[in-house]
Amino acid sequence: MAKIKFWKWADRISKVLLVAGGLNWGLVGFGFNPVSAVFGVWTSWVYIAVGLSAVHQAYQLWIK
């Protein structure tokens, strides 16, 4: 049961990160990078988290 709850939360978090990443890239198109402005030196780690979220969601699409 705990394993199912973990994956539900992982799925929710990855969806939130994907939305945030999409909005970020939309704003980058207008010349503003909010992730860089907010996270500074941690920007690379945020991009890695968004990338892993994309892999997780792609896997979810693949198995369904």
VEXFIMI-988993 format. One record per atom (N, C-alpha, C): residue in three letters; chain; z, x, y; residue number from 1; atom name. Coordinates in Angstrom, 2 decimals, always signed. Each point is the difference from the previous one (the first is absolute). Layout:
REM residues N
{residuo=ALA | cadena=A | w=Z | u=X | v=Y | num=NUM | atomo=CA}
...
***
This chain:
REM residues 64
{residuo=MET | cadena=A | w=+0.00 | u=+0.82 | v=-1.20 | num=1 | atomo=N}
{residuo=MET | cadena=A | w=+0.00 | u=-0.82 | v=+1.20 | num=1 | atomo=CA}
{residuo=MET | cadena=A | w=+0.00 | u=+0.86 | v=+1.27 | num=1 | atomo=C}
{residuo=ALA | cadena=A | w=+0.78 | u=+1.08 | v=-0.03 | num=2 | atomo=N}
{residuo=ALA | cadena=A | w=+0.07 | u=+0.87 | v=+1.18 | num=2 | atomo=CA}
{residuo=ALA | cadena=A | w=-1.33 | u=+0.68 | v=+0.26 | num=2 | atomo=C}
{residuo=LYS | cadena=A | w=-0.73 | u=+0.30 | v=-1.10 | num=3 | atomo=N}
{residuo=LYS | cadena=A | w=-1.31 | u=+0.65 | v=+0.13 | num=3 | atomo=CA}
{residuo=LYS | cadena=A | w=-0.99 | u=-0.93 | v=+0.71 | num=3 | atomo=C}
{residuo=ILE | cadena=A | w=+0.06 | u=-1.28 | v=-0.32 | num=4 | atomo=N}
{residuo=ILE | cadena=A | w=-0.88 | u=-0.97 | v=+0.65 | num=4 | atomo=CA}
{residuo=ILE | cadena=A | w=+0.31 | u=-0.10 | v=+1.49 | num=4 | atomo=C}
{residuo=LYS | cadena=A | w=+1.29 | u=-0.03 | v=+0.35 | num=5 | atomo=N}
{residuo=LYS | cadena=A | w=+0.38 | u=-0.07 | v=+1.41 | num=5 | atomo=CA}
{residuo=LYS | cadena=A | w=-0.49 | u=+1.22 | v=+0.76 | num=5 | atomo=C}
{residuo=PHE | cadena=A | w=+0.11 | u=+1.17 | v=-0.64 | num=6 | atomo=N}
{residuo=PHE | cadena=A | w=-0.46 | u=+1.23 | v=+0.65 | num=6 | atomo=CA}
{residuo=PHE | cadena=A | w=-1.48 | u=-0.10 | v=+0.33 | num=6 | atomo=C}
{residuo=TRP | cadena=A | w=-0.83 | u=-0.45 | v=-0.95 | num=7 | atomo=N}
{residuo=TRP | cadena=A | w=-1.43 | u=-0.06 | v=+0.23 | num=7 | atomo=CA}
{residuo=TRP | cadena=A | w=-0.37 | u=-1.06 | v=+1.01 | num=7 | atomo=C}
{residuo=LYS | cadena=A | w=+0.78 | u=-1.09 | v=+0.06 | num=8 | atomo=N}
{residuo=LYS | cadena=A | w=-0.24 | u=-1.01 | v=+1.04 | num=8 | atomo=CA}
{residuo=LYS | cadena=A | w=+0.22 | u=+0.61 | v=+1.38 | num=8 | atomo=C}
{residuo=TRP | cadena=A | w=+1.09 | u=+0.77 | v=+0.14 | num=9 | atomo=N}
{residuo=TRP | cadena=A | w=+0.27 | u=+0.64 | v=+1.29 | num=9 | atomo=CA}
{residuo=TRP | cadena=A | w=-1.03 | u=+1.07 | v=+0.31 | num=9 | atomo=C}
{residuo=ALA | cadena=A | w=-0.40 | u=+0.77 | v=-1.02 | num=10 | atomo=N}
{residuo=ALA | cadena=A | w=-1.02 | u=+1.03 | v=+0.22 | num=10 | atomo=CA}
{residuo=ALA | cadena=A | w=-1.30 | u=-0.65 | v=+0.48 | num=10 | atomo=C}
{residuo=ASP | cadena=A | w=-0.35 | u=-1.14 | v=-0.58 | num=11 | atomo=N}
{residuo=ASP | cadena=A | w=-1.21 | u=-0.71 | v=+0.40 | num=11 | atomo=CA}
{residuo=ASP | cadena=A | w=+0.11 | u=-0.49 | v=+1.44 | num=11 | atomo=C}
{residuo=ARG | cadena=A | w=+1.13 | u=-0.56 | v=+0.36 | num=12 | atomo=N}
{residuo=ARG | cadena=A | w=+0.20 | u=-0.48 | v=+1.38 | num=12 | atomo=CA}
{residuo=ARG | cadena=A | w=-0.06 | u=+1.14 | v=+1.00 | num=12 | atomo=C}
{residuo=ILE | cadena=A | w=+0.68 | u=+1.09 | v=-0.31 | num=13 | atomo=N}
{residuo=ILE | cadena=A | w=+0.02 | u=+1.15 | v=+0.92 | num=13 | atomo=CA}
{residuo=ILE | cadena=A | w=-1.40 | u=+0.57 | v=+0.16 | num=13 | atomo=C}
{residuo=SER | cadena=A | w=-0.74 | u=+0.09 | v=-1.11 | num=14 | atomo=N}
{residuo=SER | cadena=A | w=-1.35 | u=+0.55 | v=+0.10 | num=14 | atomo=CA}
{residuo=SER | cadena=A | w=-0.91 | u=-0.91 | v=+0.82 | num=14 | atomo=C}
{residuo=LYS | cadena=A | w=+0.18 | u=-1.30 | v=-0.09 | num=15 | atomo=N}
{residuo=LYS | cadena=A | w=-0.81 | u=-0.91 | v=+0.82 | num=15 | atomo=CA}
{residuo=LYS | cadena=A | w=+0.32 | u=+0.16 | v=+1.48 | num=15 | atomo=C}
{residuo=VAL | cadena=A | w=+1.27 | u=+0.15 | v=+0.32 | num=16 | atomo=N}
{residuo=VAL | cadena=A | w=+0.40 | u=+0.21 | v=+1.40 | num=16 | atomo=CA}
{residuo=VAL | cadena=A | w=-0.58 | u=+1.31 | v=+0.52 | num=16 | atomo=C}
{residuo=LEU | cadena=A | w=+0.08 | u=+1.05 | v=-0.80 | num=17 | atomo=N}
{residuo=LEU | cadena=A | w=-0.55 | u=+1.29 | v=+0.43 | num=17 | atomo=CA}
{residuo=LEU | cadena=A | w=-1.51 | u=-0.07 | v=+0.19 | num=17 | atomo=C}
{residuo=LEU | cadena=A | w=-0.69 | u=-0.76 | v=-0.85 | num=18 | atomo=N}
{residuo=LEU | cadena=A | w=-1.45 | u=-0.13 | v=+0.16 | num=18 | atomo=CA}
{residuo=LEU | cadena=A | w=-0.37 | u=-0.75 | v=+1.26 | num=18 | atomo=C}
{residuo=VAL | cadena=A | w=+0.75 | u=-1.03 | v=+0.32 | num=19 | atomo=N}
{residuo=VAL | cadena=A | w=-0.25 | u=-0.74 | v=+1.24 | num=19 | atomo=CA}
{residuo=VAL | cadena=A | w=+0.27 | u=+0.92 | v=+1.20 | num=19 | atomo=C}
{residuo=ALA | cadena=A | w=+1.12 | u=+0.72 | v=-0.05 | num=20 | atomo=N}
{residuo=ALA | cadena=A | w=+0.32 | u=+0.92 | v=+1.10 | num=20 | atomo=CA}
{residuo=ALA | cadena=A | w=-1.07 | u=+1.08 | v=+0.13 | num=20 | atomo=C}
{residuo=GLY | cadena=A | w=-0.48 | u=+0.52 | v=-1.14 | num=21 | atomo=N}
{residuo=GLY | cadena=A | w=-1.06 | u=+1.01 | v=+0.04 | num=21 | atomo=CA}
{residuo=GLY | cadena=A | w=-1.29 | u=-0.55 | v=+0.56 | num=21 | atomo=C}
{residuo=GLY | cadena=A | w=-0.34 | u=-1.22 | v=-0.37 | num=22 | atomo=N}
{residuo=GLY | cadena=A | w=-1.22 | u=-0.62 | v=+0.53 | num=22 | atomo=CA}
{residuo=GLY | cadena=A | w=+0.09 | u=-0.22 | v=+1.50 | num=22 | atomo=C}
{residuo=LEU | cadena=A | w=+1.14 | u=-0.49 | v=+0.45 | num=23 | atomo=N}
{residuo=LEU | cadena=A | w=+0.19 | u=-0.19 | v=+1.44 | num=23 | atomo=CA}
{residuo=LEU | cadena=A | w=-0.02 | u=+1.33 | v=+0.74 | num=23 | atomo=C}
{residuo=ASN | cadena=A | w=+0.58 | u=+1.02 | v=-0.61 | num=24 | atomo=N}
{residuo=ASN | cadena=A | w=-0.01 | u=+1.32 | v=+0.62 | num=24 | atomo=CA}
{residuo=ASN | cadena=A | w=-1.43 | u=+0.50 | v=+0.18 | num=24 | atomo=C}
{residuo=TRP | cadena=A | w=-0.83 | u=-0.12 | v=-1.06 | num=25 | atomo=N}
{residuo=TRP | cadena=A | w=-1.37 | u=+0.48 | v=+0.12 | num=25 | atomo=CA}
{residuo=TRP | cadena=A | w=-0.80 | u=-0.84 | v=+0.98 | num=25 | atomo=C}
{residuo=GLY | cadena=A | w=+0.31 | u=-1.26 | v=+0.11 | num=26 | atomo=N}
{residuo=GLY | cadena=A | w=-0.65 | u=-0.82 | v=+1.02 | num=26 | atomo=CA}
{residuo=GLY | cadena=A | w=+0.32 | u=+0.49 | v=+1.40 | num=26 | atomo=C}
{residuo=LEU | cadena=A | w=+1.25 | u=+0.38 | v=+0.22 | num=27 | atomo=N}
{residuo=LEU | cadena=A | w=+0.40 | u=+0.51 | v=+1.31 | num=27 | atomo=CA}
{residuo=LEU | cadena=A | w=-0.53 | u=+1.42 | v=+0.24 | num=27 | atomo=C}
{residuo=VAL | cadena=A | w=-0.14 | u=+0.78 | v=-1.08 | num=28 | atomo=N}
{residuo=VAL | cadena=A | w=-0.58 | u=+1.34 | v=+0.15 | num=28 | atomo=CA}
{residuo=VAL | cadena=A | w=-1.43 | u=-0.11 | v=+0.52 | num=28 | atomo=C}
{residuo=GLY | cadena=A | w=-0.70 | u=-1.05 | v=-0.39 | num=29 | atomo=N}
{residuo=GLY | cadena=A | w=-1.35 | u=-0.23 | v=+0.51 | num=29 | atomo=CA}
{residuo=GLY | cadena=A | w=-0.04 | u=-0.19 | v=+1.50 | num=29 | atomo=C}
{residuo=PHE | cadena=A | w=+1.13 | u=-0.45 | v=+0.56 | num=30 | atomo=N}
{residuo=PHE | cadena=A | w=+0.08 | u=-0.18 | v=+1.46 | num=30 | atomo=CA}
{residuo=PHE | cadena=A | w=+0.66 | u=+1.20 | v=+0.68 | num=30 | atomo=C}
{residuo=GLY | cadena=A | w=+0.27 | u=+1.06 | v=-0.75 | num=31 | atomo=N}
{residuo=GLY | cadena=A | w=+0.52 | u=+1.22 | v=+0.59 | num=31 | atomo=CA}
{residuo=GLY | cadena=A | w=+1.52 | u=+0.12 | v=+0.01 | num=31 | atomo=C}
{residuo=PHE | cadena=A | w=+0.71 | u=-0.86 | v=-0.72 | num=32 | atomo=N}
{residuo=PHE | cadena=A | w=+1.45 | u=+0.08 | v=-0.04 | num=32 | atomo=CA}
{residuo=PHE | cadena=A | w=+0.46 | u=+0.06 | v=-1.45 | num=32 | atomo=C}
{residuo=ASN | cadena=A | w=+0.85 | u=+0.96 | v=-0.32 | num=33 | atomo=N}
{residuo=ASN | cadena=A | w=+0.52 | u=+0.15 | v=-1.36 | num=33 | atomo=CA}
{residuo=ASN | cadena=A | w=+1.50 | u=-0.27 | v=+0.01 | num=33 | atomo=C}
{residuo=PRO | cadena=A | w=+0.42 | u=-1.25 | v=-0.30 | num=34 | atomo=N}
{residuo=PRO | cadena=A | w=+1.42 | u=-0.32 | v=+0.06 | num=34 | atomo=CA}
{residuo=PRO | cadena=A | w=+0.84 | u=+0.74 | v=-1.03 | num=34 | atomo=C}
{residuo=VAL | cadena=A | w=-0.55 | u=+0.32 | v=-1.15 | num=35 | atomo=N}
{residuo=VAL | cadena=A | w=+0.77 | u=+0.73 | v=-1.01 | num=35 | atomo=CA}
{residuo=VAL | cadena=A | w=+0.36 | u=+1.38 | v=+0.53 | num=35 | atomo=C}
{residuo=SER | cadena=A | w=-0.96 | u=+0.67 | v=+0.60 | num=36 | atomo=N}
{residuo=SER | cadena=A | w=+0.26 | u=+1.31 | v=+0.57 | num=36 | atomo=CA}
{residuo=SER | cadena=A | w=+1.00 | u=-0.08 | v=+1.15 | num=36 | atomo=C}
{residuo=ALA | cadena=A | w=-0.12 | u=-1.05 | v=+0.81 | num=37 | atomo=N}
{residuo=ALA | cadena=A | w=+0.91 | u=-0.17 | v=+1.14 | num=37 | atomo=CA}
{residuo=ALA | cadena=A | w=+1.43 | u=-0.27 | v=-0.45 | num=37 | atomo=C}
{residuo=VAL | cadena=A | w=+0.16 | u=-0.75 | v=-1.08 | num=38 | atomo=N}
{residuo=VAL | cadena=A | w=+1.35 | u=-0.39 | v=-0.45 | num=38 | atomo=CA}
{residuo=VAL | cadena=A | w=+0.62 | u=+1.06 | v=-0.91 | num=38 | atomo=C}
{residuo=PHE | cadena=A | w=-0.77 | u=+0.54 | v=-0.95 | num=39 | atomo=N}
{residuo=PHE | cadena=A | w=+0.57 | u=+0.86 | v=-1.02 | num=39 | atomo=CA}
{residuo=PHE | cadena=A | w=-0.17 | u=+1.49 | v=+0.26 | num=39 | atomo=C}
{residuo=GLY | cadena=A | w=-0.84 | u=+0.38 | v=+0.93 | num=40 | atomo=N}
{residuo=GLY | cadena=A | w=-0.14 | u=+1.41 | v=+0.37 | num=40 | atomo=CA}
{residuo=GLY | cadena=A | w=-0.35 | u=+0.90 | v=-1.17 | num=40 | atomo=C}
{residuo=VAL | cadena=A | w=+0.90 | u=+0.94 | v=-0.33 | num=41 | atomo=N}
{residuo=VAL | cadena=A | w=-0.26 | u=+0.97 | v=-1.06 | num=41 | atomo=CA}
{residuo=VAL | cadena=A | w=-0.03 | u=-0.65 | v=-1.39 | num=41 | atomo=C}
{residuo=TRP | cadena=A | w=+0.51 | u=-1.20 | v=-0.14 | num=42 | atomo=N}
{residuo=TRP | cadena=A | w=+0.04 | u=-0.70 | v=-1.29 | num=42 | atomo=CA}
{residuo=TRP | cadena=A | w=-1.27 | u=-0.81 | v=-0.26 | num=42 | atomo=C}
{residuo=THR | cadena=A | w=-0.97 | u=+0.09 | v=+0.88 | num=43 | atomo=N}
{residuo=THR | cadena=A | w=-1.23 | u=-0.78 | v=-0.10 | num=43 | atomo=CA}
{residuo=THR | cadena=A | w=-0.70 | u=+0.21 | v=-1.35 | num=43 | atomo=C}
{residuo=SER | cadena=A | w=-0.06 | u=+1.23 | v=-0.46 | num=44 | atomo=N}
{residuo=SER | cadena=A | w=-0.67 | u=+0.28 | v=-1.27 | num=44 | atomo=CA}
{residuo=SER | cadena=A | w=+0.67 | u=-0.74 | v=-1.16 | num=44 | atomo=C}
{residuo=TRP | cadena=A | w=+1.32 | u=-0.07 | v=+0.02 | num=45 | atomo=N}
{residuo=TRP | cadena=A | w=+0.72 | u=-0.70 | v=-1.07 | num=45 | atomo=CA}
{residuo=TRP | cadena=A | w=-0.27 | u=-1.49 | v=+0.04 | num=45 | atomo=C}
{residuo=VAL | cadena=A | w=-0.14 | u=-0.55 | v=+1.18 | num=46 | atomo=N}
{residuo=VAL | cadena=A | w=-0.32 | u=-1.43 | v=+0.13 | num=46 | atomo=CA}
{residuo=VAL | cadena=A | w=-1.39 | u=-0.26 | v=-0.56 | num=46 | atomo=C}
{residuo=TYR | cadena=A | w=-0.96 | u=+0.87 | v=+0.31 | num=47 | atomo=N}
{residuo=TYR | cadena=A | w=-1.35 | u=-0.16 | v=-0.53 | num=47 | atomo=CA}
{residuo=TYR | cadena=A | w=-0.02 | u=+0.14 | v=-1.52 | num=47 | atomo=C}
{residuo=ILE | cadena=A | w=+0.81 | u=+0.89 | v=-0.55 | num=48 | atomo=N}
{residuo=ILE | cadena=A | w=+0.10 | u=+0.14 | v=-1.46 | num=48 | atomo=CA}
{residuo=ILE | cadena=A | w=+0.55 | u=-1.29 | v=-0.61 | num=48 | atomo=C}
{residuo=ALA | cadena=A | w=+1.03 | u=-0.58 | v=+0.62 | num=49 | atomo=N}
{residuo=ALA | cadena=A | w=+0.56 | u=-1.26 | v=-0.50 | num=49 | atomo=CA}
{residuo=ALA | cadena=A | w=-1.02 | u=-1.13 | v=+0.05 | num=49 | atomo=C}
{residuo=VAL | cadena=A | w=-0.79 | u=-0.05 | v=+1.05 | num=50 | atomo=N}
{residuo=VAL | cadena=A | w=-1.04 | u=-1.03 | v=+0.11 | num=50 | atomo=CA}
{residuo=VAL | cadena=A | w=-1.07 | u=+0.23 | v=-1.07 | num=50 | atomo=C}
{residuo=GLY | cadena=A | w=-0.36 | u=+1.24 | v=-0.24 | num=51 | atomo=N}
{residuo=GLY | cadena=A | w=-0.98 | u=+0.33 | v=-1.03 | num=51 | atomo=CA}
{residuo=GLY | cadena=A | w=+0.48 | u=-0.38 | v=-1.39 | num=51 | atomo=C}
{residuo=LEU | cadena=A | w=+1.27 | u=+0.29 | v=-0.29 | num=52 | atomo=N}
{residuo=LEU | cadena=A | w=+0.57 | u=-0.38 | v=-1.29 | num=52 | atomo=CA}
{residuo=LEU | cadena=A | w=+0.07 | u=-1.52 | v=-0.15 | num=52 | atomo=C}
{residuo=SER | cadena=A | w=+0.24 | u=-0.68 | v=+1.11 | num=53 | atomo=N}
{residuo=SER | cadena=A | w=+0.00 | u=-1.46 | v=-0.03 | num=53 | atomo=CA}
{residuo=SER | cadena=A | w=-1.38 | u=-0.54 | v=-0.34 | num=53 | atomo=C}
{residuo=ALA | cadena=A | w=-1.02 | u=+0.65 | v=+0.54 | num=54 | atomo=N}
{residuo=ALA | cadena=A | w=-1.38 | u=-0.42 | v=-0.30 | num=54 | atomo=CA}
{residuo=ALA | cadena=A | w=-0.30 | u=+0.22 | v=-1.48 | num=54 | atomo=C}
{residuo=VAL | cadena=A | w=+0.46 | u=+1.10 | v=-0.57 | num=55 | atomo=N}
{residuo=VAL | cadena=A | w=-0.20 | u=+0.26 | v=-1.42 | num=55 | atomo=CA}
{residuo=VAL | cadena=A | w=+0.72 | u=-1.06 | v=-0.83 | num=55 | atomo=C}
{residuo=HIS | cadena=A | w=+1.22 | u=-0.33 | v=+0.39 | num=56 | atomo=N}
{residuo=HIS | cadena=A | w=+0.77 | u=-1.02 | v=-0.72 | num=56 | atomo=CA}
{residuo=HIS | cadena=A | w=-0.71 | u=-1.35 | v=+0.04 | num=56 | atomo=C}
{residuo=GLN | cadena=A | w=-0.48 | u=-0.39 | v=+1.17 | num=57 | atomo=N}
{residuo=GLN | cadena=A | w=-0.68 | u=-1.29 | v=+0.12 | num=57 | atomo=CA}
{residuo=GLN | cadena=A | w=-1.34 | u=+0.01 | v=-0.74 | num=57 | atomo=C}
{residuo=ALA | cadena=A | w=-0.72 | u=+1.11 | v=+0.01 | num=58 | atomo=N}
{residuo=ALA | cadena=A | w=-1.25 | u=+0.09 | v=-0.76 | num=58 | atomo=CA}
{residuo=ALA | cadena=A | w=+0.28 | u=-0.13 | v=-1.49 | num=58 | atomo=C}
{residuo=TYR | cadena=A | w=+1.07 | u=+0.62 | v=-0.46 | num=59 | atomo=N}
{residuo=TYR | cadena=A | w=+0.39 | u=-0.14 | v=-1.40 | num=59 | atomo=CA}
{residuo=TYR | cadena=A | w=+0.34 | u=-1.45 | v=-0.34 | num=59 | atomo=C}
{residuo=GLN | cadena=A | w=+0.71 | u=-0.66 | v=+0.91 | num=60 | atomo=N}
{residuo=GLN | cadena=A | w=+0.35 | u=-1.40 | v=-0.22 | num=60 | atomo=CA}
{residuo=GLN | cadena=A | w=-1.26 | u=-0.86 | v=-0.10 | num=60 | atomo=C}
{residuo=LEU | cadena=A | w=-0.99 | u=+0.27 | v=+0.81 | num=61 | atomo=N}
{residuo=LEU | cadena=A | w=-1.27 | u=-0.73 | v=-0.07 | num=61 | atomo=CA}
{residuo=LEU | cadena=A | w=-0.74 | u=+0.30 | v=-1.31 | num=61 | atomo=C}
{residuo=TRP | cadena=A | w=+0.08 | u=+1.25 | v=-0.44 | num=62 | atomo=N}
{residuo=TRP | cadena=A | w=-0.72 | u=+0.42 | v=-1.19 | num=62 | atomo=CA}
{residuo=TRP | cadena=A | w=+0.55 | u=-0.66 | v=-1.26 | num=62 | atomo=C}
{residuo=ILE | cadena=A | w=+1.34 | u=-0.13 | v=-0.10 | num=63 | atomo=N}
{residuo=ILE | cadena=A | w=+0.59 | u=-0.54 | v=-1.23 | num=63 | atomo=CA}
{residuo=ILE | cadena=A | w=-0.01 | u=-1.51 | v=-0.06 | num=63 | atomo=C}
{residuo=LYS | cadena=A | w=-0.28 | u=-0.67 | v=+1.10 | num=64 | atomo=N}
{residuo=LYS | cadena=A | w=+0.01 | u=-1.46 | v=-0.01 | num=64 | atomo=CA}
{residuo=LYS | cadena=A | w=-1.37 | u=-0.55 | v=-0.24 | num=64 | atomo=C}
***
